[in-house]
């Protein structure tokens, strides 16, 4: 078996946690990190990936064949011959490492797969999301299916609600001073414990009210501003969102970054928000002046995502 096609990382620019409760979200492919299925080599990471694929294979056998069916014998044979996922996507960083793997397995081994070349109607997008949700539940216990969907299509996805998705276009990048960037927290985050914390918080009426009013309102406004290129308004709404997240999602923000997060809000030099479920991994940053933000945050490793 030759090397398979590349599948890219994803960044959920807006909508973390809110999409679980049916508010809007915007996910974009992030081509700086990618992965592909490959045949055997004897490295430790290849062997670990191969062992992971054995466990994933066991999970895929349990899925409802009316939802998705695979050429399982072919997959098993390839795994026995050393199949692994060769990936530069950091795990536990909120950029869709498991999503890219799921997309690659679906692309190579699914029967009657929906392809990227088709007219991607909302019904087809929802079907893909359902399939990917079932497949990715192996990793997270509960999955929206959005990470693999984004990786598989390699298109920006606008989530209007959990039953209303559309592929969308985002404004062309400019060579301006502003930027979206990733900050490496140097900690690995785990999705499942963070989602459990969120679900427990959802039992409180005050938290639910905050989510449906403040959080959703600012998230929806950020998405609208970003898609329409309203940069001045975007930064105002990102600042509001950053405040709401710091006030209400502290367990998802590593302790070492609480003060740095607040400092950005006070100085307006940058604003932080969660990247994925949080708890570690990357923190997503927005700044009107990327060079200045890089100097302020010089102790940390930054990755550029998008220029304004």
N, C-alpha and C positions, 0 to 999 in steps of 0.2 A: 504493500500500500504506500503510495506517495503521500507527501504532505498535503493535508486538506486545505480548503480555503480559510482565509483569516477571518476571525470574529473579534470585534473591538469591544473595549470597555465602554461603560455608559456613565453619564452623570445625570442624576436627577437634579436639575437646576432649581426647581421649585416643586413643593408638594410632599416632602417627606412626612410621614405619619398621616397627614391630611388625606392622602389618597386611600388609606385604609378605611376612612370614614366618608369617602365619596366627595371630597372636594377636588379642586383642579390640580393638575401636575404637568410639568414639562420636562421630558427626558431627552438628552441629546447624546449621540455617539461621541466617544472620545478616542481618537485614533492613535494617541501616543502609546497606548497599551493595547496589546492584542494577543490572541492565542490561536492555535491550529492543532488539529489531530495529526499525530505522526506515528510512524511505526517505531519499533523498539530501539532504544539505546540503553546502555547499562548504567546511566547516571542514577544517583539516589533519588533525585526529583522525578525522573521518568518512572522509576519503580513505585514511588509513593503515589503518583498520579494513576498508574496502572492498577494499584490496589484500590484506589478510590473508585475507579471505573468498574471494578468487580462488584463493589457495593451498590453503585448506581444501577448496574445491570439487574441486580436482584430486585431493586425498587421498581424498575421499568416493567419487569415481569408481572407486577401486581396491579398495574394500571388498567382501567376499564378500556377494553379494546374498541368500544364505541366512541371513546374520546380520542384515543390515538393508538395506533398499532405500529410495531417496529419489526424489522427483519432481525429478530433476536438471535437466531443461529449465526448469522453473519457477524453480528456485534460480538457474540461470545467467542467466535473463532479469532476475530481480530484482537480481542482482549487477551486471549490465551497466547497470541503471537506477539504480545508486548505493546499493544496500542496504548498511547498516553496523550495527554493534552499539554502541549508545549506552550507555555503562557508567560508573558511578561506582566500580566495584570496582578497587582498585589492583592493577596487574600486578606479579608477582614478590613478592607479600606473603604468600603462603600462605593466602589466603582464597577461592581458587577462581574467579579471573577467567576462565580458559579453560573451566572447568566450566559456568559460567553461559551462556557463548556456545554451547557444545555442546548444552546443554539447550534453548536457544532454537531452534537449527537443527533438532534432532530434533522438537521440538514442532510446528514449522511445516511441515517438508518430508518427514518420514518417512512411508512407506506402512505401513499396518496397525500404527500405533503403540499401545503400551500406555498407557492414560490414567490419570491420578491418580484418576479417579472409580471405577475398577474395584476389585474385591476384590484387594488386592495380596498375592497368595500369595508364598511364598518362591521358587517357580519363576519367577514374573513379575519379581520383584526381581532374581534372578540373570540373567535374560534382559536386562533393562534394563542391568545392570552390564556384561554382555558387550558389548552394543551401544555403550555409552558408552566403554568401555575401547578398543574399536577406533577410535572416532571421535577420542577425545582423544589417542591415540598420536601424532597429527599434531603436538601441542605438546611432548610430553615424551619421545618415544621409547618409553616404557613407561608405561602408566597403569592404575591400579586401576579406574578408572571411577566411583569413589565421589563425587568432587566434582560431576560432572554429575548423578549420581543424586540427591544431596542437594538440588541446586539445582532439579532438575526436579520432585521430589515436594514440596519445601518442608516436609519432615518430619524430625524427628530419626531417624537411622539407627543401629541397634546392629549392629555387625559382630561376630558370634560367631566366625566363621572366614571364609575367602574363599568358601566354598560355603554359608554360613549367615548370611543377613542378615534383619533384621526392622525394620519401622517401629516406633518406640517412642514413649512419652510421657516427658517429663521433668517434675520437680516444678515447680509454679507458682513464679514469682519472688516473693521477699518483699522488704519494704522494710528489710532488716537492714543491718548495717554491712559484712558481707562481700561480696566480689565476685570475678567473673572479669573480666579486662580485657585489652586488647591494648596493647602498648607499641611505638611506631614506632621501628625501629632506624635509620631514615633511610638505609637501604641496600636496594637491590633484590637479591633472592635468585633464583638460577636452580635449578630443580628437577633438571634432568638431571645436572649435575656433582655435586650433593649425593648423589643416588641412586647414582652411580658410586662415590663415596667409600664409601658404605655397603656396596655389593656387594663392594668390595675388602676391607673390614673383615670381611665375613662369611666370607672364606676362612680366617680364623684361628679356631682352635677355642675359644680363651679368650673371644673376642667373641661367638661363637655361644652359648656356655654362659651368658654374662652376659645375652644377649637372651632366651633361653628360660627362664632362672630369674629373675634379679632384675628385669629390665625388664618382662617379661610379668606377673610376679606383682604388681608395684606398679600397673601399668596396669590389670589386671583388677580389682584391689581399688578403685582410684579410680573406675572405671566403676560398680561395684556400689554404692559409697558414694553417688556422685552421683545415680544413678537412684532410690535408696531414701531420699535426703535425710539420710544419716548425716554431717552436716557436720563434727563433731569428728573422726571417724575419717578423713574425706576429707582434711582438712588434714595429718594425720599421714602418709597415704599419698602425697599430692602432694609433701610434703617429701622423702620417700624417693626418689620418682621424679625429682625435681629434682636430687638428689645423683648418682643413677645417670647421668642425662643429661649433667651437667657433667663427670663423670669419663670418660665413654665416647664422647660425641658432640661433643667440643670443636671439630672442624673445621666443624660445622654451626652453631656459635654465633659470631657476629662477635666478634673479639678484644676490641673495646672494651667488651663486656658480660660478660666472664669474671669480673671482680672484683665487679661489681654483682650478678651471679647468686649468687656465693658469699656476698656480704653479706646477701642475703635469707635464705639458709639459716641463717646464723649468728645473725641478729637475730629471725628468725620474723616479720618485718614483711610479707613477701611471699615467694612462691616462683615461680620462672620455669620454663617448659618450652617446648619447640619448638612453633611454630605451623606445621604443614605440614613441608616438608623443611628449613627453616632456611636458613642462609647469608645471611640478611638478612631484609627484610620485617618482619613483626610477630613479636614474642615474646609468648607467652601468659603472663599473670600471674594468680596466685590470692592473695587477701589476706583476712584476718579483719577488717580495718579499712581500707576503701577511702579514706576521707578522710586517714588517716595515710599510707597508701602514696602518695597523690597529692602530699602535701607532700614526702616523701622523694624521690620521682621527679619533682620539679617541672620539671627540665630537659627532660623528655621529653613527647611528645604521647601521651596515653592515650585509649583508647576503651573505654567500658563495654560489657560483653557480657551479664552476668547478675548479679543480686543475690541474696544469701543472706539 
